[in-house]
């Protein structure tokens, strides 16, 4: 799944929490079919439920595709 | 800044003769230059804006540094801290971004009055008398945490307590890195900092903490890497005030400065001895706090027989001692202290000064005629 965040500040914060979960992820450009934003999105193949849980616990707003 | 001299045993000594740290501190921890060089030579890349490792690494360092600086000023609201060029830039964001913007025009049209808080002779704010100076029209109170002229530390916590809901801007240019600010605990509205003084960071990097970002407009608008498809500046933090690429090299240096700040190499009693020894020469009038409890480690003086410019030049030419003479960009402080328009000679040590450097300074001031 692909996670989009409001700002670089939040992407880095989100990544910090994902690292704690020890799940694999990749920082990728935001696909143009979603947004013309330049910047970073986070792609997670496995462990999405854990990631969503930790984002919500830490009040990190995201959009998921 | 290091002056070579011989003592009576003909042993060579180097003294730290740089006493202008209230302007810009020097030296810096060696890691600061290494951090800047690492960014310029190795890491490179933008903050945000891209997905590759170089950009991610830079973004990590920027955010880690933001968090470190937020910890120093005492806030858990990390995204409410934005990087600026310095404290002046930070203060301008507040003054020109508030709803009563166009400050100068308002002053000229007499719609806006600047009122000075009541104070004791050394400039310490008289808290008990503050309410007399406030009204329903008071929009902002600005307090210089530590005077860059005589080193008085203002009781910022008590001032905010008296102000209640009136917004307060703390100018922490001289105090950040040296004194506790406690942004959240004291409910401060705005805190302006610069990192090239007592944080020992590089020039060109500062910060602004904004408790309620919705109350002010950004001074600069432009690309942040977010909301790229829209014409408007983002309204969320920190992007609202982060238009344009930040001083990333400076941020790399700042992180190292925060991580490697040395212990102060002189004690409070060494500083007290310095003040007392200068007083004992009988040649100088000192400008410092009347109260030991709100005295920081910078002060001013004037020679009884020569002006501060002549004195500054003499101790530089004869002893290599570097000081700041004049008005220190603080005309109102000098008017209040009775030292306008000539100003004073300011002495501002850094954590790197040792007692023997103070002794060298005392000796120089004693021997100047």
Interface residues (C-beta under 8 A of the other chain):
Chain A: X6 X7 X8 X9 X10 X11 X12 X13 X15 X27 X28 X29 X35 X36 X37 X38 X39 X40 X41
Chain B: X47 X48 X49 X50 X51 X55 X56 X59 X60 X62 X63 X66 X78 X79 X224 X225 X226 X227 X228 X229 X234 X236 X237 X238 X239
